[in-house]
C-alpha cells in the first residue's frame, strides 16, 4: 500500500494529551461530564470529554441554556444557526429534512444520540432524516465539522452531529414543558432524573401534533404531523471503577405529504402519508484500571427503523415499505500514558440489514458486515500546544478495505486568549446496502472518499466580553456514487440492469469560510452571529454539469441572535436568518431565491420553578422555498410554560 507524502507528514503528530477526567463519549460518566457544561468541554471530537482548547477540529456547542433560550421545536432549526450548516425541508415540520455540513451531501453527515449512530441502513443513501427529530429532552448538541471517519467511521465526510439527552442528576429533578400555537400545534415533554445509591437514571418522553401547512407550496390542503417518543438512561455503579450503562431512544411519527397524482402525475395535493418508527438502544460495561488512567468500555448498540408510505387513493395503497437494522459491538480504550501523552483506540464490528419494496413489487433484501479498528494519539510537548492524529482501517465483506488518516494541531500563545487551529482529515462512505444489493445494486462499488483541511483562529478579549473565530476549509471528494440511467444501454455497468444502477462516477469540491462572533458587553445582553461563505462545485470531468454549483448549497448564510434579560425576570430575544440564492438542480437551470427571516421570542420567570414563554416565527411573513415548489410556514405564534422541580 502506498502512503502519500501528506500522510507521512502526519505520522509524527499521532500523539495526544488529555486531562485526568476524560471519559468516553458513550459512557454515562462521559455524557454526564459534558451535559452540565457550557462549551468549555466537548466529547465528540475525541470520543472523550476534553477541553475545547485542546481540540484541533472546528466544533460548535449548543448547551441547554441556549436550546431553551431559542425555543426551537426541531433539532434542524438549531443546526441551521451554526456555521457551515445548511438545512432543506420538503414542506412543514416533520417532512424529510436534510442537513448538509460544509457542502457535503446529507448522506455524508453522521447523526448520533448519546454517541450511538442514528443513520438509516434502509434508505438509498444511508443518511438520517432529521425531520422526525424533535428537541424534546435533548440537553446538548455538538456539531463537529469536517471529515471525522478516523473515530466515527463511514459517512463522516461532512461532519458529525451528536445529540446528548438529559443525563441523571444527583438530586431528584423533574422538568415539564407544554406549548401550543399556530397551525393547530400542541406539544408536551417531561423528564425525571435522579440517583439512589449506586443507581442513577433519567427518563423522559413527549409528543407533538400539528395540522401543518401544505407540502405542495401552491396547495390548499394542510399536511399535518404527529410524533411521540421516549428516552431513558440508567447507570449502575458496581464498584468504584466499574459501572454498567443502559440507554434507549424511541420515536414514532406520521407525516402527511403531497405527491404526483394521476392522470398528469405532476406535483400536487394528495392524501398520502408516511409513517416512521425508530428504536435505538445501548448497553455497555465500563471499567477503569491503574487508578483511573486506563479506561475501558465494551458495548452493544442496536438501531432499527421501520418506514412506510401510504396513498389511500392509489392501487396498491402501500407505495413503499422499508426496514433497516444495525447491530454493533465495540470496544474502546483510553489511556493516559503520561500527563502529556494520551491514547484512544478501539475495534468495532457492525452488521447491517435492510428490506425494501415499492408499489407491491419485488422485495429487495441485503446484509453486510463491517469490521473497523482505529487508534489516536496526541501529545502536549509544551504548554498550550496539543498535536493529535489518528488512523483507521475498515474491512467490508463486499467491497474490501478502506484506510483513512487524520491529524490536527491547536496552540495558544497567550494562555487561551488567542487559539490557532489546523487539521487534515480523510473521510469515507461505504456504499449502502441499497446501492450494493437492491434491484439497482452494483456489487463492484467502492467507497466514496474525501480529503480536506482547515485552519482557523479564535480570539477572546475584554475579559470574555468578545469572542471571534474564523475558519477556512477545503475538501475534495471523489468516487462519489451516483445513479446511472440504463435506458437504451445494455453494456458496462448496465448489463442486467434495465432500470438503472449505481456507479462511482462523481467528484466534488467544497471550500469556504466560517465566521462566528459572540458579544457580551454587559451581563444581561448577548449577541451571537454565525456566517458561512461556501463554494461547492461539481468536478466530474466530462459530464454536462462539470463546473456547476452543487444543488441547494447557498453561497452565503448568516444568523444573528440577540438576547437581553431584565432584572425583574423578563427575557427578550430575536434571531435574523439570511440565506443567499442557490440552485435547485444539478444543471443549475432552476434558481432558488434567497430569503431573510426574523423571529422574536420572550420568556418570564413567574417563580424560580415556573417560566412562561412565547415566540413569533417569520415575523414579516416571508415567502420562500428551500426546495422548489415545497411549502414553508408563514407567520406563526406560539406560547408555553416550563416547570422545573
TIVEX-303296 format. One record per residue (C-alpha): residue number from 0; residue in one letter; x negated, y negated, z negated. Coordinates in nm, 2 decimals, padded with zeros to 4 digits. Layout:
% TIVEX-303296
    i  aa       u       v       w
  NUM   a       X       Y       Z
...
% end
This chain:
% TIVEX-303296
    i  aa       u       v       w
    0   x   00.00   00.00   00.00
    1   x  -00.14  -00.34   00.10
    2   x  -00.13  -00.62  -00.16
    3   x  -00.12  -00.98  -00.03
    4   x  -00.36  -01.24  -00.14
    5   x  -00.08  -01.42  -00.32
    6   x  -00.01  -01.11  -00.53
    7   x  -00.38  -01.06  -00.61
    8   x  -00.40  -01.42  -00.74
    9   x  -00.11  -01.34  -00.98
   10   x  -00.27  -01.04  -01.14
   11   x  -00.48  -01.24  -01.38
   12   x  -00.16  -01.41  -01.50
   13   x   00.00  -01.08  -01.62
   14   x  -00.01  -01.19  -01.98
   15   x   00.24  -01.32  -02.23
   16   x   00.28  -01.47  -02.58
   17   x   00.59  -01.46  -02.80
   18   x   00.69  -01.56  -03.14
   19   x   00.74  -01.30  -03.41
   20   x   01.12  -01.34  -03.40
   21   x   01.15  -01.23  -03.03
   22   x   01.44  -00.99  -02.98
   23   x   01.59  -00.81  -02.69
   24   x   01.84  -00.97  -02.45
   25   x   02.07  -00.67  -02.50
   26   x   02.03  -00.61  -02.88
   27   x   02.27  -00.77  -03.12
   28   x   01.98  -00.93  -03.31
   29   x   01.86  -01.10  -02.99
   30   x   02.21  -01.22  -02.89
   31   x   02.28  -01.35  -03.24
   32   x   01.95  -01.53  -03.24
   33   x   02.05  -01.74  -02.94
   34   x   02.42  -01.76  -02.99
   35   x   02.38  -02.03  -03.26
   36   x   02.10  -02.21  -03.09
   37   x   02.10  -02.51  -02.85
   38   x   01.88  -02.50  -02.55
   39   x   01.55  -02.46  -02.75
   40   x   01.57  -02.07  -02.74
   41   x   01.65  -01.87  -02.43
   42   x   01.70  -01.49  -02.39
   43   x   01.74  -01.43  -02.02
   44   x   01.41  -01.54  -01.88
   45   x   01.20  -01.27  -02.06
   46   x   01.48  -01.03  -02.18
   47   x   01.37  -01.16  -02.53
   48   x   01.46  -01.46  -02.74
   49   x   01.18  -01.71  -02.68
   50   x   01.13  -02.09  -02.70
   51   x   01.23  -02.25  -02.37
   52   x   00.89  -02.44  -02.36
   53   x   00.71  -02.10  -02.32
   54   x   00.92  -02.02  -02.01
   55   x   00.79  -02.10  -01.66
   56   x   01.11  -02.04  -01.47
   57   x   01.39  -02.30  -01.42
   58   x   01.67  -02.24  -01.66
   59   x   01.98  -02.43  -01.78
   60   x   02.17  -02.35  -02.10
   61   x   02.53  -02.43  -02.18
   62   x   02.58  -02.38  -02.56
   63   x   02.91  -02.35  -02.75
   64   x   02.93  -02.72  -02.82
   65   x   02.90  -02.81  -02.45
   66   x   03.15  -02.54  -02.35
   67   x   03.41  -02.66  -02.59
   68   x   03.35  -03.02  -02.52
   69   x   03.40  -02.98  -02.14
   70   x   03.73  -02.78  -02.18
   71   x   03.67  -02.57  -01.87
   72   x   03.91  -02.27  -01.82
   73   x   03.70  -02.05  -01.59
   74   x   03.32  -01.99  -01.60
   75   x   03.27  -02.11  -01.24
   76   x   03.39  -02.46  -01.33
   77   x   03.10  -02.49  -01.58
   78   x   02.85  -02.33  -01.34
   79   x   02.91  -02.59  -01.07
   80   x   02.80  -02.85  -01.31
   81   x   02.45  -02.71  -01.33
   82   x   02.15  -02.78  -01.10
   83   x   02.11  -02.56  -00.79
   84   x   02.46  -02.40  -00.81
   85   x   02.74  -02.43  -00.56
   86   x   03.09  -02.27  -00.60
   87   x   03.35  -02.19  -00.34
   88   x   03.70  -02.05  -00.41
   89   x   03.98  -01.90  -00.19
   90   x   04.26  -02.11  -00.35
   91   x   04.35  -02.18  -00.70
   92   x   04.24  -02.03  -01.03
   93   x   04.19  -01.65  -01.02
   94   x   04.13  -01.63  -00.64
   95   x   03.80  -01.49  -00.51
   96   x   03.52  -01.72  -00.63
   97   x   03.16  -01.72  -00.50
   98   x   02.86  -01.86  -00.69
   99   x   02.55  -01.95  -00.48
  100   x   02.22  -02.03  -00.66
  101   x   01.96  -02.22  -00.46
  102   x   02.14  -02.15  -00.13
  103   x   02.12  -01.77  -00.17
  104   x   02.43  -01.55  -00.09
  105   x   02.67  -01.50  -00.37
  106   x   02.59  -01.12  -00.34
  107   x   02.24  -01.22  -00.44
  108   x   02.34  -01.35  -00.78
  109   x   02.32  -01.12  -01.08
  110   x   02.60  -01.16  -01.34
  111   x   02.56  -01.04  -01.69
  112   x   02.77  -01.03  -02.00
  113   x   02.56  -00.99  -02.32
  114   x   02.28  -00.86  -02.10
  115   x   02.49  -00.59  -01.91
  116   x   02.54  -00.62  -01.53
  117   x   02.88  -00.70  -01.40
  118   x   02.82  -00.67  -01.03
  119   x   03.08  -00.45  -00.85
  120   x   02.95  -00.15  -00.65
  121   x   03.28  -00.11  -00.46
  122   x   03.26  -00.45  -00.29
  123   x   03.10  -00.45   00.06
  124   x   02.82  -00.69  -00.06
  125   x   02.80  -00.56  -00.41
  126   x   02.84  -00.90  -00.56
  127   x   03.05  -01.02  -00.86
  128   x   03.38  -01.21  -00.81
  129   x   03.38  -01.49  -01.07
  130   x   03.75  -01.56  -01.01
  131   x   03.88  -01.34  -01.28
  132   x   03.62  -01.45  -01.54
  133   x   03.77  -01.69  -01.80
  134   x   03.58  -01.89  -02.06
  135   x   03.78  -01.70  -02.33
  136   x   03.54  -01.60  -02.61
  137   x   03.22  -01.69  -02.42
  138   x   02.99  -01.89  -02.65
  139   x   02.68  -01.95  -02.44
  140   x   02.58  -01.94  -02.07
  141   x   02.22  -01.92  -01.94
  142   x   02.16  -01.99  -01.57
  143   x   01.82  -01.87  -01.46
  144   x   01.73  -01.99  -01.11
  145   x   01.50  -01.83  -00.86
  146   x   01.43  -01.46  -00.79
  147   x   01.43  -01.25  -01.11
  148   x   01.40  -00.90  -00.98
  149   x   01.10  -00.80  -01.19
  150   x   01.31  -00.80  -01.51
  151   x   01.67  -00.78  -01.37
  152   x   01.62  -00.56  -01.06
  153   x   01.83  -00.55  -00.74
  154   x   02.03  -00.86  -00.63
  155   x   01.84  -01.11  -00.84
  156   x   01.73  -01.31  -00.54
  157   x   01.91  -01.64  -00.61
  158   x   01.91  -01.61  -00.98
  159   x   02.09  -01.47  -01.29
  160   x   02.40  -01.59  -01.48
  161   x   02.40  -01.45  -01.84
  162   x   02.73  -01.49  -02.04
  163   x   02.70  -01.44  -02.41
  164   x   03.01  -01.38  -02.61
  165   x   03.08  -01.49  -02.97
  166   x   02.85  -01.29  -03.20
  167   x   02.91  -01.18  -03.56
  168   x   02.88  -01.44  -03.83
  169   x   02.76  -01.39  -04.19
  170   x   03.08  -01.52  -04.33
  171   x   03.43  -01.43  -04.21
  172   x   03.52  -01.66  -03.92
  173   x   03.84  -01.70  -03.72
  174   x   03.88  -01.91  -03.41
  175   x   04.21  -01.96  -03.23
  176   x   04.29  -02.17  -02.92
  177   x   04.61  -02.24  -02.74
  178   x   04.67  -02.46  -02.43
  179   x   04.94  -02.55  -02.18
  180   x   04.99  -02.79  -01.89
  181   x   05.04  -02.84  -01.52
  182   x   05.15  -02.57  -01.27
  183   x   05.32  -02.38  -01.55
  184   x   04.99  -02.29  -01.71
  185   x   04.95  -02.14  -02.05
  186   x   04.66  -01.97  -02.23
  187   x   04.56  -01.84  -02.57
  188   x   04.25  -01.69  -02.72
  189   x   04.15  -01.57  -03.06
  190   x   03.83  -01.43  -03.22
  191   x   03.74  -01.29  -03.56
  192   x   03.39  -01.21  -03.68
  193   x   03.20  -01.13  -04.00
  194   x   02.98  -00.89  -04.19
  195   x   03.04  -00.64  -04.46
  196   x   02.74  -00.46  -04.59
  197   x   02.54  -00.31  -04.31
  198   x   02.82  -00.36  -04.05
  199   x   02.87  -00.68  -03.85
  200   x   03.15  -00.73  -03.60
  201   x   03.30  -00.98  -03.36
  202   x   03.63  -00.90  -03.18
  203   x   03.84  -01.13  -02.96
  204   x   04.10  -01.14  -02.69
  205   x   04.32  -01.37  -02.49
  206   x   04.54  -01.43  -02.19
  207   x   04.61  -01.69  -01.92
  208   x   04.91  -01.73  -01.69
  209   x   04.99  -02.00  -01.43
  210   x   05.23  -02.05  -01.14
  211   x   04.94  -02.18  -00.94
  212   x   04.91  -02.35  -00.61
  213   x   04.94  -02.22  -00.25
  214   x   04.62  -02.04  -00.15
  215   x   04.71  -02.15   00.21
  216   x   04.64  -02.52   00.20
  217   x   04.94  -02.64   00.42
  218   x   05.17  -02.38   00.25
  219   x   05.46  -02.45   00.01
  220   x   05.47  -02.12  -00.17
  221   x   05.28  -02.13  -00.50
  222   x   05.05  -01.83  -00.56
  223   x   05.04  -01.75  -00.93
  224   x   04.78  -01.58  -01.15
  225   x   04.78  -01.39  -01.48
  226   x   04.50  -01.24  -01.67
  227   x   04.43  -01.09  -02.01
  228   x   04.12  -00.94  -02.17
  229   x   03.93  -00.85  -02.48
  230   x   03.58  -00.82  -02.60
  231   x   03.41  -00.67  -02.91
  232   x   03.07  -00.62  -03.07
  233   x   02.98  -00.40  -03.36
  234   x   02.63  -00.36  -03.51
  235   x   02.54  -00.12  -03.79
  236   x   02.21  -00.16  -03.97
  237   x   02.09   00.20  -04.05
  238   x   01.77   00.07  -04.22
  239   x   01.56  -00.24  -04.24
  240   x   01.42  -00.18  -03.89
  241   x   01.68   00.04  -03.73
  242   x   02.03  -00.05  -03.60
  243   x   02.30   00.06  -03.36
  244   x   02.50  -00.17  -03.13
  245   x   02.83  -00.10  -02.96
  246   x   02.99  -00.36  -02.73
  247   x   03.27  -00.38  -02.49
  248   x   03.44  -00.62  -02.25
  249   x   03.77  -00.57  -02.06
  250   x   03.96  -00.79  -01.81
  251   x   04.28  -00.73  -01.61
  252   x   04.41  -00.98  -01.36
  253   x   04.68  -01.02  -01.09
  254   x   04.63  -01.29  -00.83
  255   x   04.89  -01.38  -00.57
  256   x   04.72  -01.45  -00.24
  257   x   04.81  -01.56   00.12
  258   x   04.72  -01.36   00.43
  259   x   04.77  -01.32   00.80
  260   x   05.13  -01.21   00.86
  261   x   05.28  -01.06   01.18
  262   x   05.36  -01.14   01.46
  263   x   05.10  -01.42   01.50
  264   x   04.85  -01.28   01.25
  265   x   04.74  -01.64   01.17
  266   x   04.67  -01.76   00.82
  267   x   04.99  -01.85   00.62
  268   x   05.21  -01.79   00.32
  269   x   05.27  -01.43   00.23
  270   x   05.39  -01.24  -00.08
  271   x   05.06  -01.05  -00.11
  272   x   04.88  -01.00  -00.44
  273   x   04.57  -00.84  -00.57
  274   x   04.51  -00.65  -00.90
  275   x   04.16  -00.63  -01.06
  276   x   04.06  -00.44  -01.37
  277   x   03.71  -00.42  -01.51
  278   x   03.55  -00.23  -01.81
  279   x   03.21  -00.29  -01.94
  280   x   03.06  -00.10  -02.23
  281   x   02.72  -00.07  -02.40
  282   x   02.58   00.13  -02.69
  283   x   02.22   00.11  -02.80
  284   x   01.97   00.21  -03.07
  285   x   01.71  -00.05  -03.18
  286   x   01.40   00.04  -03.38
  287   x   01.11  -00.18  -03.49
  288   x   00.76  -00.04  -03.58
  289   x   00.44  -00.18  -03.71
  290   x   00.60  -00.45  -03.93
  291   x   00.83  -00.55  -03.65
  292   x   00.56  -00.61  -03.39
  293   x   00.67  -00.32  -03.17
  294   x   01.04  -00.34  -03.09
  295   x   01.22  -00.06  -02.91
  296   x   01.56  -00.03  -02.76
  297   x   01.73   00.26  -02.58
  298   x   02.07   00.21  -02.44
  299   x   02.35   00.33  -02.22
  300   x   02.57   00.08  -02.02
  301   x   02.88   00.15  -01.82
  302   x   03.07  -00.07  -01.58
  303   x   03.38   00.03  -01.39
  304   x   03.61  -00.17  -01.16
  305   x   03.94  -00.09  -01.00
  306   x   04.09  -00.32  -00.74
  307   x   04.40  -00.30  -00.52
  308   x   04.57  -00.54  -00.27
  309   x   04.94  -00.51  -00.20
  310   x   05.16  -00.66   00.07
  311   x   05.53  -00.60  -00.02
  312   x   05.63  -00.68   00.34
  313   x   05.37  -00.46   00.50
  314   x   05.35  -00.10   00.62
  315   x   05.19   00.05   00.43
  316   x   05.23  -00.18   00.13
  317   x   04.89  -00.10  -00.02
  318   x   04.63  -00.27   00.21
  319   x   04.32  -00.20   00.00
  320   x   04.20   00.02  -00.29
  321   x   03.85   00.02  -00.43
  322   x   03.69   00.18  -00.73
  323   x   03.33   00.13  -00.84
  324   x   03.13   00.26  -01.13
  325   x   02.78   00.20  -01.26
  326   x   02.61   00.41  -01.53
  327   x   02.28   00.30  -01.66
  328   x   02.04   00.45  -01.92
  329   x   01.74   00.23  -02.01
  330   x   01.45   00.19  -02.25
  331   x   01.29  -00.15  -02.33
  332   x   00.98  -00.20  -02.54
  333   x   00.84  -00.53  -02.67
  334   x   00.50  -00.55  -02.83
  335   x   00.33  -00.84  -03.00
  336   x  -00.03  -00.73  -02.91
  337   x  -00.17  -01.03  -03.10
  338   x  -00.04  -01.37  -03.19
  339   x  -00.13  -01.48  -02.84
  340   x  -00.05  -01.18  -02.63
  341   x   00.29  -01.03  -02.58
  342   x   00.42  -00.74  -02.36
  343   x   00.76  -00.63  -02.24
  344   x   00.81  -00.31  -02.05
  345   x   01.09  -00.07  -01.97
  346   x   01.24   00.20  -01.75
  347   x   01.60   00.21  -01.61
  348   x   01.80   00.49  -01.44
  349   x   02.12   00.38  -01.27
  350   x   02.38   00.59  -01.09
  351   x   02.64   00.40  -00.88
  352   x   02.96   00.54  -00.72
  353   x   03.23   00.39  -00.51
  354   x   03.55   00.48  -00.34
  355   x   03.74   00.25  -00.09
  356   x   04.03   00.28   00.15
  357   x   04.23   00.03   00.36
  358   x   04.58   00.05   00.50
  359   x   04.62   00.42   00.42
  360   x   04.32   00.51   00.63
  361   x   04.04   00.75   00.55
  362   x   03.87   00.72   00.21
  363   x   03.51   00.62   00.20
  364   x   03.30   00.75  -00.09
  365   x   02.94   00.72  -00.19
  366   x   02.69   00.77  -00.46
  367   x   02.33   00.65  -00.52
  368   x   02.06   00.68  -00.78
  369   x   01.80   00.41  -00.87
  370   x   01.50   00.46  -01.10
  371   x   01.31   00.15  -01.19
  372   x   01.01   00.07  -01.41
  373   x   00.89  -00.28  -01.50
  374   x   00.62  -00.45  -01.71
  375   x   00.55  -00.81  -01.81
  376   x   00.26  -00.95  -01.99
  377   x   00.17  -01.31  -02.10
  378   x  -00.10  -01.49  -02.28
  379   x  -00.14  -01.82  -02.46
  380   x  -00.51  -01.88  -02.41
  381   x  -00.49  -02.23  -02.56
  382   x  -00.22  -02.41  -02.75
  383   x   00.08  -02.52  -02.54
  384   x  -00.02  -02.31  -02.23
  385   x   00.16  -01.99  -02.15
  386   x   00.09  -01.77  -01.85
  387   x   00.34  -01.50  -01.76
  388   x   00.35  -01.23  -01.49
  389   x   00.51  -00.90  -01.41
  390   x   00.56  -00.62  -01.17
  391   x   00.84  -00.38  -01.10
  392   x   00.89  -00.07  -00.88
  393   x   01.23   00.08  -00.80
  394   x   01.29   00.42  -00.63
  395   x   01.62   00.46  -00.45
  396   x   01.73   00.81  -00.33
  397   x   01.84   00.68   00.01
  398   x   01.60   00.40   00.13
  399   x   01.29   00.48  -00.08
  400   x   01.10   00.24  -00.29
  401   x   01.06  -00.14  -00.35
  402   x   00.79  -00.32  -00.54
  403   x   00.80  -00.69  -00.65
  404   x   00.57  -00.92  -00.84
  405   x   00.62  -01.25  -01.03
  406   x   00.40  -01.50  -01.21
  407   x   00.45  -01.83  -01.39
  408   x   00.28  -02.09  -01.60
  409   x   00.40  -02.36  -01.84
  410   x   00.18  -02.62  -02.00
  411   x   00.24  -02.92  -02.22
  412   x  -00.05  -03.17  -02.26
  413   x   00.12  -03.36  -02.54
  414   x   00.30  -03.12  -02.77
  415   x   00.62  -03.09  -02.57
  416   x   00.69  -03.45  -02.46
  417   x   00.57  -03.35  -02.11
  418   x   00.62  -03.00  -01.98
  419   x   00.48  -02.88  -01.65
  420   x   00.61  -02.55  -01.49
  421   x   00.54  -02.34  -01.19
  422   x   00.64  -02.00  -01.08
  423   x   00.61  -01.75  -00.79
  424   x   00.86  -01.47  -00.76
  425   x   00.97  -01.19  -00.53
  426   x   01.32  -01.06  -00.51
  427   x   01.50  -00.76  -00.35
  428   x   01.86  -00.65  -00.30
  429   x   01.92  -00.28  -00.23
  430   x   02.18  -00.20   00.04
  431   x   02.52  -00.15  -00.11
  432   x   02.70   00.19  -00.11
  433   x   02.95   00.04   00.14
  434   x   02.67  -00.07   00.37
  435   x   02.50   00.27   00.34
  436   x   02.78   00.53   00.32
  437   x   03.11   00.39   00.44
  438   x   03.25   00.44   00.79
  439   x   03.05   00.13   00.89
  440   x   02.74   00.25   00.70
  441   x   02.38   00.28   00.82
  442   x   02.16   00.51   00.61
  443   x   01.85   00.36   00.77
  444   x   01.90   00.02   00.60
  445   x   01.61  -00.12   00.39
  446   x   01.63  -00.37   00.10
  447   x   01.67  -00.74   00.16
  448   x   01.36  -00.92   00.04
  449   x   01.26  -01.27  -00.07
  450   x   00.95  -01.47  -00.17
  451   x   00.97  -01.80  -00.33
  452   x   00.81  -02.05  -00.56
  453   x   00.90  -02.36  -00.76
  454   x   00.72  -02.63  -00.95
  455   x   00.87  -02.88  -01.19
  456   x   00.82  -03.13  -01.47
  457   x   01.03  -03.21  -01.78
  458   x   00.97  -03.54  -01.96
  459   x   01.10  -03.63  -02.30
  460   x   01.08  -03.97  -02.47
  461   x   01.22  -04.22  -02.72
  462   x   01.24  -03.95  -03.00
  463   x   01.46  -03.73  -02.79
  464   x   01.69  -04.00  -02.65
  465   x   01.58  -03.93  -02.30
  466   x   01.50  -03.61  -02.12
  467   x   01.45  -03.59  -01.74
  468   x   01.34  -03.29  -01.53
  469   x   01.27  -03.24  -01.16
  470   x   01.20  -02.91  -00.98
  471   x   01.11  -02.84  -00.62
  472   x   01.19  -02.49  -00.49
  473   x   01.12  -02.30  -00.17
  474   x   01.24  -01.95  -00.08
  475   x   01.21  -01.73   00.24
  476   x   01.44  -01.43   00.27
  477   x   01.40  -01.15   00.53
  478   x   01.56  -00.82   00.63
  479   x   01.90  -00.96   00.53
  480   x   02.18  -00.72   00.60
  481   x   02.44  -00.84   00.85
  482   x   02.74  -00.68   01.01
  483   x   02.69  -00.58   01.38
  484   x   02.98  -00.56   01.62
  485   x   02.97  -00.25   01.84
  486   x   03.24  -00.34   02.08
  487   x   03.13  -00.20   02.42
  488   x   02.80  -00.09   02.27
  489   x   02.70   00.28   02.22
  490   x   02.33   00.26   02.18
  491   x   02.09   00.18   01.90
  492   x   02.25   00.13   01.56
  493   x   02.59   00.15   01.72
  494   x   02.56   00.52   01.80
  495   x   02.87   00.69   01.65
  496   x   02.99   00.35   01.51
  497   x   03.26   00.23   01.74
  498   x   03.40  -00.01   01.48
  499   x   03.06  -00.17   01.40
  500   x   02.79  -00.12   01.14
  501   x   02.52  -00.30   00.93
  502   x   02.16  -00.37   01.01
  503   x   01.86  -00.56   00.87
  504   x   01.85  -00.84   01.13
  505   x   01.87  -01.17   00.95
  506   x   01.63  -01.42   00.80
  507   x   01.69  -01.74   00.60
  508   x   01.50  -02.02   00.43
  509   x   01.61  -02.25   00.15
  510   x   01.43  -02.53  -00.01
  511   x   01.54  -02.82  -00.22
  512   x   01.51  -03.05  -00.52
  513   x   01.69  -03.01  -00.86
  514   x   01.71  -03.30  -01.09
  515   x   01.86  -03.32  -01.44
  516   x   01.89  -03.61  -01.69
  517   x   02.00  -03.63  -02.05
  518   x   02.05  -03.96  -02.23
  519   x   02.14  -04.02  -02.59
  520   x   02.10  -04.39  -02.66
  521   x   02.29  -04.36  -02.98
  522   x   02.41  -04.06  -03.18
  523   x   02.77  -04.08  -03.07
  524   x   02.70  -04.13  -02.69
  525   x   02.56  -03.88  -02.45
  526   x   02.52  -03.86  -02.07
  527   x   02.42  -03.55  -01.88
  528   x   02.36  -03.56  -01.50
  529   x   02.26  -03.29  -01.25
  530   x   02.17  -03.35  -00.88
  531   x   02.07  -03.10  -00.61
  532   x   01.94  -03.16  -00.26
  533   x   01.95  -02.84  -00.06
  534   x   01.83  -02.74   00.29
  535   x   01.94  -02.39   00.37
  536   x   01.88  -02.26   00.72
  537   x   01.93  -01.96   00.94
  538   x   01.59  -01.84   01.05
  539   x   01.70  -01.54   01.25
  540   x   01.48  -01.59   01.57
  541   x   01.65  -01.51   01.90
  542   x   02.01  -01.55   01.77
  543   x   02.27  -01.81   01.86
  544   x   02.26  -01.95   01.51
  545   x   01.89  -01.99   01.47
  546   x   01.81  -02.32   01.30
  547   x   02.17  -02.39   01.19
  548   x   02.27  -02.46   00.83
  549   x   02.40  -02.17   00.62
  550   x   02.77  -02.19   00.57
  551   x   02.92  -02.36   00.27
  552   x   02.59  -02.49   00.14
  553   x   02.63  -02.86   00.09
  554   x   02.31  -03.06   00.12
  555   x   02.40  -03.29  -00.18
  556   x   02.58  -03.22  -00.50
  557   x   02.60  -03.44  -00.82
  558   x   02.77  -03.41  -01.15
  559   x   02.77  -03.67  -01.43
  560   x   02.91  -03.60  -01.77
  561   x   02.96  -03.88  -02.03
  562   x   03.09  -03.84  -02.38
  563   x   03.15  -04.07  -02.68
  564   x   03.26  -03.97  -03.03
  565   x   03.42  -04.23  -03.25
  566   x   03.37  -04.23  -03.63
  567   x   03.73  -04.16  -03.70
  568   x   03.72  -03.82  -03.52
  569   x   03.83  -03.91  -03.16
  570   x   03.60  -03.79  -02.88
  571   x   03.64  -03.91  -02.52
  572   x   03.46  -03.79  -02.21
  573   x   03.46  -03.79  -01.83
  574   x   03.30  -03.60  -01.55
  575   x   03.24  -03.72  -01.20
  576   x   03.16  -03.45  -00.94
  577   x   03.03  -03.54  -00.59
  578   x   02.98  -03.27  -00.32
  579   x   02.85  -03.36   00.02
  580   x   02.95  -03.24   00.37
  581   x   02.89  -02.87   00.47
  582   x   02.98  -02.63   00.74
  583   x   03.25  -02.36   00.70
  584   x   03.10  -02.12   00.96
  585   x   02.76  -01.98   01.07
  586   x   02.78  -02.16   01.41
  587   x   02.83  -02.50   01.23
  588   x   03.13  -02.56   01.46
  589   x   03.36  -02.64   01.17
  590   x   03.28  -02.91   00.92
  591   x   03.40  -02.93   00.56
  592   x   03.42  -03.29   00.44
  593   x   03.26  -03.39   00.11
  594   x   03.46  -03.50  -00.19
  595   x   03.45  -03.68  -00.52
  596   x   03.64  -03.55  -00.83
  597   x   03.70  -03.74  -01.16
  598   x   03.82  -03.56  -01.47
  599   x   03.90  -03.72  -01.81
  600   x   03.90  -03.54  -02.15
  601   x   03.96  -03.62  -02.51
  602   x   03.99  -03.45  -02.85
  603   x   04.08  -03.54  -03.20
  604   x   03.98  -03.37  -03.52
  605   x   04.30  -03.37  -03.73
  606   x   04.12  -03.19  -04.01
  607   x   03.79  -03.01  -04.05
  608   x   03.97  -02.70  -03.92
  609   x   04.23  -02.83  -03.67
  610   x   04.15  -03.01  -03.34
  611   x   04.38  -03.12  -03.07
  612   x   04.26  -03.19  -02.72
  613   x   04.36  -03.27  -02.37
  614   x   04.24  -03.35  -02.02
  615   x   04.33  -03.48  -01.68
  616   x   04.17  -03.30  -01.38
  617   x   04.13  -03.46  -01.04
  618   x   04.24  -03.79  -01.17
  619   x   04.27  -03.96  -00.83
  620   x   04.44  -03.66  -00.67
  621   x   04.16  -03.59  -00.42
  622   x   04.25  -03.36  -00.12
  623   x   03.96  -03.14  -00.04
  624   x   03.86  -02.78   00.06
  625   x   03.56  -02.56  -00.03
  626   x   03.67  -02.31   00.23
  627   x   03.86  -02.41   00.55
  628   x   04.24  -02.40   00.50
  629   x   04.23  -02.28   00.14
  630   x   04.41  -02.50  -00.11
  631   x   04.27  -02.67  -00.41
  632   x   04.45  -02.82  -00.71
  633   x   04.57  -03.18  -00.71
  634   x   04.60  -03.40  -01.02
  635   x   04.68  -03.19  -01.33
  636   x   04.71  -03.25  -01.71
  637   x   04.66  -03.00  -02.00
  638   x   04.67  -03.01  -02.37
  639   x   04.59  -02.77  -02.65
  640   x   04.50  -02.71  -03.01
  641   x   04.19  -02.54  -03.16
  642   x   04.19  -02.38  -03.51
  643   x   03.87  -02.27  -03.70
  644   x   03.87  -02.09  -04.03
% end
